[in-house]
């Protein structure tokens, strides 16, 4: 029951990143968003969620993880309710930002609660397997749920649906989850402010670059500000007696390698969902509901991969699953580069998507275990917050690079398609093109698929880089296998 409560919270937080995507056209019409400002419905959540994860993890260490967990869930519920009733752009964006705050408090605390609730060994391995499957598959579930809610009710229910779920989690947590030990200390306010502001600027810079280019003045200013603030953050943490992020975590090569792998894989999984959603709706003409159903196998296969990894981790250790998972994900993405306007879902999308998902299931459970291995109990919140932060930053960074690749390739393809279109277009079609600059199908489909294929090439490179890091950096010691089997003699030092 404790695992059900924790996993339900993680599912609610993770799927909210994608559940809104399918509702965006309806939100735009309802609240009169411009196309540019509409992107902030997603960005407002991502920025606050990614920027405050470290602070959320530290809060659980100091104030008690169950207490902070319940507070984060209730804040998420309140923000969801306010967003569902929003009558203007500002109200909805404010609610989405507040949702991100609640998610940043609840998510790292829920991961840390697994470490303190389940004893090290097979039981914790299974718990991490469930948590990893939920984390990795939540995006696909969000797309399905969003399609159902928009098609059967209206866009407001993609927010309202969080209210009953969150209230049930908040009511069940005190009964089924034990409060963790509170570790005396204080909040590293300067470190929290510099890290949060620096990460927000970094994530915003990547999102801005995807929309307005890498030479945009505000993009460059965001990156410059992020460098200054994050440099200051490192200096502050080195001198702080109780840092929000103990920098010695990065001295462990396994943990540092795990964070690097997460950066690469998050870029790939964010890109896979983003571009395949465009492909199935714009090229294959799937409805929102059918598009959501199309991604449902992702969650099932991720769960299979996570289950296999959690079962055999005590025998082989996490490194083989890190390498194999990244290679499978790269293979699936390389297969997706072959899609074109004549592709079908069953013949060209489903197979590579399943291969990718199997690899990701193996990866997430292995990464989660490695990130929290040998971490003292008082620092599990910070360690889990860092892992989640790497996922958000990696996703934003990677997606911006993939979108840049997409824009370059689709622009080059458009130059080739425009003469063919003009040679066959009617006077009305030429007039419409001169006004909008947008090609109609089937020329537009050619442009879109060319860009998507190029983006998947770069996504495959990201996953291969993750495999290289796993091979060269990760080292599994006999003591690690003993802990995975539950045979480790006594608690970890400092726990």
C-alpha positions in Angstrom: 0.0 0.0 0.0 2.9 2.4 0.7 4.3 1.7 -2.8 0.8 2.3 -4.3 0.6 5.7 -2.6 4.1 6.7 -3.6 3.8 5.4 -7.2 0.4 7.1 -7.6 1.9 10.4 -6.7 4.7 10.0 -9.2 2.3 9.0 -11.9 0.2 12.1 -11.3 3.2 14.4 -11.4 4.8 12.8 -14.4 1.8 12.4 -16.6 0.9 16.0 -16.1 3.8 16.9 -18.3 2.2 15.3 -21.3 -1.5 15.2 -20.5 -1.9 18.8 -21.4 -0.2 18.5 -24.8 -3.3 17.0 -26.6 -5.5 19.6 -25.0 -3.5 22.6 -26.3 -5.7 23.4 -29.3 -8.8 23.5 -27.2 -7.1 25.6 -24.6 -6.0 28.0 -27.3 -9.6 28.5 -28.6 -11.1 28.7 -25.1 -8.7 31.3 -23.6 -7.6 33.1 -26.8 -3.9 32.2 -26.5 -1.7 33.2 -29.4 0.4 30.4 -30.9 3.6 31.7 -29.2 2.1 32.2 -25.8 0.4 28.8 -25.9 3.8 27.1 -25.4 3.9 28.6 -21.9 1.1 26.3 -20.8 3.7 23.5 -20.9 6.8 25.7 -20.1 5.4 27.2 -17.0 5.1 23.8 -15.5 8.4 22.5 -16.7 10.4 25.5 -15.6 9.2 25.6 -12.0 9.2 21.8 -11.7 12.8 21.5 -13.0 14.0 24.6 -11.1 12.8 23.7 -7.6 13.5 19.9 -7.5 16.6 20.4 -5.4 14.8 22.5 -2.9 12.0 20.0 -2.7 14.4 17.1 -2.0 16.2 19.1 0.7 12.9 20.1 2.4 12.1 16.4 2.9 15.5 15.7 4.5 15.0 18.5 7.1 11.3 18.7 7.8 10.3 15.0 7.4 9.6 13.3 4.1 6.0 12.2 4.7 5.0 15.7 5.9 6.6 17.4 2.9 5.2 14.7 0.6 1.6 15.4 1.7 2.2 19.2 1.5 3.5 18.9 -2.1 0.5 16.7 -3.2 -2.0 19.1 -1.6 -0.4 22.1 -3.3 -0.5 20.2 -6.6 -4.2 19.6 -6.0 -4.9 23.2 -5.3 -3.1 24.4 -8.4 -4.9 21.8 -10.6 -8.3 23.1 -9.2 -7.4 26.7 -9.9 -6.1 25.8 -13.4 -9.3 24.0 -14.2 -11.4 27.1 -13.4 -9.0 29.5 -15.1 -10.8 32.2 -17.2 -7.7 33.9 -18.7 -4.2 33.3 -19.9 -2.6 34.7 -16.7 -4.8 32.6 -14.4 -3.9 29.4 -16.2 -0.2 30.1 -16.5 -0.1 31.0 -12.8 -1.8 27.7 -11.9 0.5 25.7 -14.1 3.6 27.3 -12.4 2.1 26.5 -9.0 1.6 22.9 -10.2 5.3 22.7 -11.0 6.1 23.9 -7.4 3.9 21.2 -5.9 5.4 18.6 -8.2 8.9 19.7 -7.4 8.2 19.2 -3.7 6.4 15.8 -4.0 8.4 14.1 -6.7 11.9 13.9 -5.1 10.4 13.2 -1.7 8.4 10.2 -3.1 11.6 8.7 -4.5 13.4 9.2 -1.2 10.5 7.6 0.7 11.1 4.3 -1.2 14.7 4.3 0.2 13.4 4.8 3.8 10.3 2.6 3.5 11.7 -0.6 1.9 14.8 -2.5 3.2 17.8 -2.7 0.8 17.7 -5.9 -1.3 15.0 -7.6 -3.4 12.1 -5.7 -1.8 13.6 -2.3 -2.6 14.6 -3.5 -6.1 11.0 -4.4 -6.8 9.8 -1.0 -5.4 12.3 0.9 -7.6 11.2 -1.2 -10.6 7.6 -0.1 -10.1 8.6 3.5 -9.5 10.8 3.5 -12.6 8.1 2.0 -14.8 5.7 4.7 -13.6 8.2 7.5 -14.1 9.1 6.3 -17.6 5.6 5.3 -18.7 3.7 8.2 -17.3 4.2 10.3 -20.4 2.4 7.7 -22.6 -0.4 7.4 -20.1 -0.7 11.2 -20.0 -1.2 11.3 -23.8 -3.9 8.6 -23.6 -5.7 10.2 -20.7 -5.5 13.6 -22.3 -7.1 12.3 -25.5 -9.9 10.7 -23.6 -10.7 13.7 -21.4 -10.6 16.2 -24.3 -12.7 14.1 -26.6 -15.3 12.9 -24.0 -15.4 16.0 -21.7 -13.4 19.1 -22.3 -9.9 20.5 -21.8 -10.5 21.6 -18.1 -10.7 18.0 -17.0 -7.0 17.3 -17.8 -6.5 19.5 -14.7 -9.6 18.6 -12.7 -8.7 14.9 -12.8 -5.7 15.5 -10.5 -8.0 16.7 -7.6 -9.6 13.4 -6.5 -6.4 11.4 -7.2 -4.3 13.9 -5.1 -6.8 14.0 -2.2 -6.8 10.2 -2.0 -3.0 10.2 -2.0 -2.9 12.8 0.8 -5.4 10.9 2.9 -3.7 7.6 2.5 -0.1 8.7 3.1 -0.4 9.2 6.9 -1.9 5.7 7.3 0.5 3.7 5.1 3.7 5.6 5.0 5.9 6.1 8.1 7.4 9.5 8.8 11.2 9.6 8.2 13.7 10.8 10.7 14.1 14.6 10.7 17.7 15.7 10.4 18.5 18.9 12.2 19.7 21.6 10.0 18.8 24.8 8.2 17.8 25.6 4.7 20.7 26.8 2.6 18.8 29.8 1.4 21.5 31.3 -0.8 22.2 27.9 -2.4 18.5 27.3 -2.9 18.0 30.7 -4.6 21.0 30.5 -6.8 20.5 26.9 -7.9 16.8 27.4 -8.5 17.2 30.7 -10.4 20.2 29.3 -12.4 18.3 26.1 -13.4 15.2 28.1 -14.4 17.3 30.3 -16.6 19.1 27.3 -18.1 15.9 25.5 -18.9 14.3 28.7 -20.2 17.3 29.4 -22.4 17.0 26.0 -24.0 13.2 26.4 -24.5 13.7 29.9 -25.9 16.5 28.7 -28.2 14.1 26.1 -29.7 11.5 28.8 -30.4 13.6 31.9 -31.4 17.1 30.5 -32.2 20.4 30.4 -30.5 21.4 33.9 -31.5 18.3 35.5 -29.9 19.4 38.2 -27.4 17.1 36.8 -24.6 18.4 33.3 -25.2 22.0 34.4 -24.9 21.2 36.5 -21.8 19.5 33.5 -20.2 22.5 31.3 -20.7 24.8 34.0 -19.4 22.7 34.5 -16.3 22.5 30.7 -15.8 26.3 30.4 -16.0 26.8 33.2 -13.5 24.2 31.9 -11.0 25.3 28.2 -11.2 28.9 29.2 -10.8 27.9 31.2 -7.7 25.9 28.2 -6.5 28.9 25.9 -6.7 31.0 28.4 -4.8 28.3 28.8 -2.1 27.9 25.0 -1.8 31.7 24.5 -1.3 31.7 26.8 1.6 28.3 25.8 3.2 28.3 23.6 6.3 24.9 22.2 5.3 24.6 22.6 1.5 21.4 22.0 -0.3 23.3 19.8 -2.8 26.3 18.0 -1.2 28.9 18.3 -4.0 30.7 15.2 -2.8 27.9 13.2 -4.5 29.6 14.0 -7.9 32.9 12.6 -6.6 31.5 9.1 -6.9 32.1 8.1 -10.5 29.0 5.8 -10.6 26.7 8.5 -9.4 28.3 11.1 -11.7 28.0 8.7 -14.6 24.4 8.0 -13.7 23.5 11.7 -13.9 25.2 12.0 -17.3 23.3 9.0 -18.6 20.0 10.5 -17.4 20.8 13.7 -19.2 21.2 11.9 -22.5 18.2 9.5 -22.1 15.8 12.3 -21.0 16.6 14.1 -24.2 15.8 11.0 -26.2 12.5 10.2 -24.5 11.2 13.8 -24.6 12.0 13.9 -28.3 10.4 10.6 -29.0 7.1 11.6 -27.5 7.1 15.1 -29.0 7.9 14.1 -32.6 5.9 10.9 -32.7 2.9 12.9 -31.5 3.3 15.3 -34.4 3.7 12.4 -36.8 0.7 10.3 -35.9 -1.6 13.3 -35.8 -0.4 15.4 -38.7 0.8 12.7 -41.1 -1.3 9.6 -40.1 -4.3 11.8 -39.3 -5.0 10.2 -35.9 -7.6 11.9 -33.6 -6.5 13.0 -30.1 -8.0 9.8 -28.6 -6.5 7.5 -31.2 -3.1 9.2 -30.8 -3.2 8.5 -27.1 -4.1 4.9 -27.7 -1.2 4.6 -30.1 1.2 5.3 -27.3 -0.4 2.9 -24.8 2.0 0.0 -25.7 4.9 2.2 -24.5 3.8 2.0 -20.9 3.3 -1.8 -21.0 6.7 -2.5 -22.6 8.5 -0.1 -20.2 6.9 -2.0 -17.3 8.2 -5.3 -18.8 11.7 -3.8 -19.2 11.7 -2.5 -15.6 10.5 -5.8 -14.3 13.2 -7.8 -16.1 15.9 -5.4 -14.8 14.7 -5.4 -11.2 14.5 -9.2 -11.2 18.0 -9.8 -12.6 19.8 -6.9 -11.0 21.0 -8.9 -8.0 22.6 -11.4 -10.4 24.2 -9.2 -13.0 24.3 -5.8 -11.4 23.0 -2.6 -13.1 25.8 -2.0 -15.6 24.7 -4.6 -18.2 21.1 -3.2 -18.2 22.4 0.4 -18.5 24.4 -0.6 -21.6 21.8 -2.9 -23.2 19.0 -0.5 -22.4 20.8 2.4 -24.2 21.7 0.2 -27.2 18.0 -0.9 -27.6 16.8 2.7 -27.3 19.3 3.8 -29.9 18.2 1.0 -32.2 14.5 1.9 -31.9 15.3 5.6 -32.7 17.5 4.6 -35.6 14.6 2.5 -36.9 12.3 5.5 -36.6 14.6 7.5 -38.9 13.2 5.4 -41.8 9.6 6.8 -41.4 8.2 8.8 -44.4 4.9 9.9 -45.8 4.1 6.4 -46.9 4.7 4.8 -43.4 2.0 3.2 -41.4 1.6 2.9 -37.6 1.8 -0.9 -37.5 4.5 -1.1 -40.1 6.8 1.8 -39.2 6.0 3.2 -35.8 4.9 0.4 -33.4 8.0 -1.9 -33.8 10.7 0.7 -33.1 8.6 2.3 -30.4 8.4 -1.0 -28.5 12.2 -1.6 -28.9 12.9 1.9 -27.5 10.5 1.4 -24.6 12.0 -2.0 -23.6 15.4 -0.3 -23.4 14.1 2.6 -21.4 12.4 0.3 -18.9 15.7 -1.3 -18.2 17.5 2.0 -18.0 15.2 3.8 -15.5 15.2 1.1 -12.8 19.0 0.8 -13.1 19.6 4.5 -13.0 17.3 5.0 -10.0 19.1 2.3 -8.0 22.6 3.5 -8.9 21.8 7.2 -8.1 20.8 6.3 -4.5 23.4 3.6 -3.9 25.7 4.4 -0.9 23.8 7.6 -0.1 23.3 8.3 3.6 19.7 8.4 4.6 19.9 12.1 5.5 20.9 12.9 1.9 18.5 10.7 -0.1 16.2 13.6 -0.8 19.0 15.7 -2.3 20.2 12.7 -4.3 16.8 11.9 -5.7 16.2 15.6 -6.4 19.4 15.7 -8.4 18.3 12.7 -10.5 14.9 14.3 -11.3 16.6 17.6 -12.0 18.9 15.9 -14.5 15.9 14.4 -16.2 14.1 17.8 -16.6 17.3 19.7 -17.7 18.3 16.9 -20.1 14.8 16.8 -21.6 14.7 20.5 -22.2 18.3 20.7 -23.5 17.9 17.7 -25.7 14.5 18.7 -27.1 15.8 22.2 -28.0 18.7 20.5 -29.9 16.3 18.1 -31.6 13.9 20.9 -32.6 16.9 22.8 -34.1 17.8 19.7 -36.2 14.2 19.4 -37.2 14.0 23.0 -38.3 17.1 22.8 -40.4 16.1 19.6 -42.1 12.5 20.6 -42.7 13.6 24.0 -44.0 15.9 22.4 -46.6 13.1 20.0 -47.6 10.7 22.9 -48.0 13.0 24.5 -50.5 12.8 21.3 -52.6 9.0 20.9 -52.2 8.0 24.5 -53.0 8.8 24.4 -56.7 6.9 21.1 -57.0 3.9 22.6 -55.3 3.9 25.8 -57.3 4.1 23.8 -60.5 0.8 22.0 -59.7 -1.0 24.5 -57.5 -4.2 26.2 -58.5 -4.4 30.1 -58.3 -6.3 29.8 -55.1 -3.7 27.5 -53.5 -0.9 29.9 -54.6 -2.7 32.9 -53.1 -3.2 31.0 -49.8 0.5 30.0 -49.8 1.6 33.6 -50.4 -0.4 34.7 -47.4 0.5 32.0 -44.9 3.8 30.6 -46.2 2.5 27.1 -45.3 2.5 24.2 -47.7 -0.6 22.1 -47.9 -0.6 18.3 -47.8 1.0 16.2 -49.3 4.0 18.6 -49.6 3.7 19.6 -46.0 3.9 16.0 -44.9 7.1 15.5 -46.9 8.6 18.5 -45.0 7.4 17.3 -41.6 8.7 13.8 -42.0 12.1 15.0 -43.3 12.5 17.1 -40.2 11.4 14.3 -37.9 13.8 11.8 -39.4 16.7 14.2 -38.8 15.6 14.7 -35.2 15.5 11.0 -34.6 19.1 10.7 -35.9 20.3 13.1 -33.2 18.1 11.4 -30.6 19.9 8.1 -31.4 23.2 9.8 -31.0 22.2 10.9 -27.5 21.3 7.3 -26.5 24.6 5.9 -27.9 26.4 8.5 -25.8 24.6 7.2 -22.8 25.8 3.6 -23.7 29.4 4.9 -24.0 29.2 6.5 -20.5 27.8 3.3 -19.1 30.6 1.3 -20.5 33.5 3.6 -19.6 32.3 5.1 -16.3 30.0 2.7 -14.4 31.8 0.2 -12.1 29.9 -2.4 -10.1 31.6 -3.8 -7.1 30.9 -7.0 -5.2 29.6 -5.0 -2.3 27.0 -3.5 -4.6 25.7 -6.9 -5.6 25.5 -7.9 -2.0 23.3 -4.9 -1.2 21.1 -5.7 -4.2 20.7 -9.2 -2.8 20.0 -7.9 0.7 23.2 -9.5 2.1 25.0 -6.3 3.0 26.3 -6.3 6.6 24.6 -3.5 8.4 23.6 0.1 7.4 25.6 2.4 5.2 28.0 4.7 6.9 26.2 7.9 8.0 22.8 6.4 7.5 
